[in-house]
Amino acid sequence: MTQAYPIGLRVADPWQVAETPAEYVVRRKVFLDTTIPSYLTTRLSENAGIARHQRITRTWWDLHRRRFSIYVSELVLEEARAGDSVASQLRVEFLEQFPRLPRSARVDDLANALMEFGGLPPKAAADAVHLATASLNGIGYLLTWNCKHLANPQLFSNEESP
């Protein structure tokens, strides 16, 4: 006899593999930087490289987002508010659904250390805050298209660039 959730588990197949209710699955945490809502809320770009990133982002979003608990920060919202008013409103409306991680003195201290010792240039101060916010809040993943300062393994390695 199959019991209703949350008391029992439903049998998913004849091999007696139990199905786990979605509300009991521990999801990995992901922090969205501003590039993600920008690519998700705009029309497809005429620039082939940007359009490719938009398609990849939308595919990831459609196929994988439910596997993660998604977080943003007030700084992400602040960045999303910049630029064209119509586009910024779409970005902000999109971001409103996600919990915001707090900015604190610890975040600022870590961001400053990343700037000083982590090889980030002065123009990457906001990126350092994104990274510090995600790190100090136990976020395992930072989803970004910022390959210059955030998703750049050479920036954070001991190896020299070719």
C-alpha positions in Angstrom: 0.0 0.0 0.0 1.4 3.4 -1.0 1.0 6.2 1.6 0.6 9.9 0.9 3.5 12.2 1.3 5.3 13.2 3.6 4.8 10.0 5.7 5.7 7.3 3.3 7.5 6.9 0.0 5.9 6.1 -3.3 7.2 3.2 -5.3 8.3 4.6 -8.6 8.9 1.4 -10.5 8.5 -2.4 -10.3 12.1 -2.6 -9.1 11.0 -1.0 -5.8 13.1 2.2 -6.2 11.7 4.7 -3.8 10.8 8.2 -5.2 11.9 11.1 -3.0 9.5 14.0 -2.7 11.0 17.3 -4.2 10.6 19.1 -0.9 12.9 16.7 0.8 15.7 16.9 -1.7 18.7 18.9 -0.6 19.5 21.2 -3.4 22.9 22.6 -4.1 23.1 26.4 -3.8 23.9 28.7 -6.8 24.5 32.4 -6.8 23.5 34.3 -10.0 25.6 37.2 -11.0 24.0 39.9 -13.2 25.0 38.3 -16.6 22.5 35.5 -16.1 19.3 37.5 -15.7 20.6 39.8 -18.5 20.8 36.9 -20.9 17.5 35.4 -19.8 15.4 38.5 -20.1 16.6 40.1 -23.4 15.7 39.2 -26.9 18.2 37.1 -28.8 21.2 39.2 -29.8 22.3 39.6 -33.4 25.9 39.1 -32.1 26.6 35.4 -32.7 28.8 35.0 -29.6 26.3 36.7 -27.3 23.4 34.8 -28.9 25.2 31.5 -28.2 25.6 32.4 -24.6 22.0 33.4 -24.4 20.9 30.0 -25.8 23.2 28.1 -23.5 21.9 30.1 -20.5 18.3 29.5 -21.5 18.9 25.8 -22.0 20.6 25.5 -18.6 17.7 27.5 -17.1 15.0 25.3 -18.6 16.8 22.0 -17.9 18.7 22.4 -14.6 17.5 25.3 -12.5 15.1 23.2 -10.4 18.0 21.2 -9.1 19.4 24.3 -7.3 18.4 26.7 -4.7 19.0 30.1 -6.3 20.3 33.2 -4.6 21.1 36.7 -5.5 22.4 39.8 -3.7 21.3 43.4 -3.4 24.4 44.3 -5.5 23.1 42.0 -8.3 19.7 43.8 -8.1 21.5 47.2 -8.1 23.5 46.2 -11.2 20.3 44.9 -12.8 18.6 48.3 -12.3 21.3 50.0 -14.5 20.9 50.7 -18.2 17.8 50.8 -20.3 14.7 51.3 -18.2 12.6 48.6 -19.9 15.3 46.0 -19.9 16.3 46.8 -16.3 12.6 46.4 -15.2 12.5 42.9 -16.8 15.8 42.0 -15.0 14.6 43.2 -11.6 11.2 41.6 -11.9 13.0 38.3 -12.8 15.3 38.6 -9.8 12.6 39.5 -7.2 11.7 35.8 -6.9 15.0 34.8 -5.4 16.2 35.2 -1.8 18.8 37.9 -1.3 22.1 37.3 0.5 23.2 40.0 2.9 26.2 42.2 2.4 28.1 42.6 5.6 31.4 43.9 6.9 32.8 40.3 6.5 31.8 40.4 2.8 33.5 43.7 2.3 36.6 42.5 4.1 36.8 39.4 2.0 36.2 41.4 -1.2 39.0 43.8 -0.3 41.3 40.8 0.3 40.4 39.4 -3.1 41.2 42.7 -4.6 44.5 43.0 -2.8 45.7 39.4 -2.9 43.6 37.6 -5.5 44.7 39.4 -8.6 41.5 41.2 -9.3 41.9 44.7 -10.9 40.3 47.8 -9.4 37.5 47.7 -12.0 36.4 44.3 -10.7 35.4 45.5 -7.2 31.8 44.5 -7.8 32.9 41.0 -8.9 34.9 40.6 -5.7 31.8 41.4 -3.7 29.8 38.8 -5.7 32.4 36.2 -5.0 32.7 37.1 -1.3 29.0 37.2 -0.9 28.6 33.7 -2.4 31.6 32.3 -0.5 30.6 33.6 3.0 27.0 32.4 2.6 28.1 28.8 1.8 27.1 28.9 -1.9 28.8 26.2 -3.8 28.3 27.6 -7.3 28.5 31.1 -8.9 26.7 31.1 -12.2 28.2 33.7 -14.5 29.3 34.6 -18.0 32.0 36.9 -16.6 35.0 35.0 -17.8 37.4 37.9 -17.3 37.1 38.2 -13.6 34.9 35.5 -12.1 35.0 32.3 -14.3 38.7 32.6 -15.1 40.7 29.7 -13.7 44.0 31.3 -14.7 43.2 34.3 -12.5 43.1 32.1 -9.4 45.9 29.7 -10.3 49.6 29.7 -9.9 50.1 29.1 -13.6 51.1 31.8 -16.0 48.9 32.7 -19.0 50.1 31.4 -22.4 
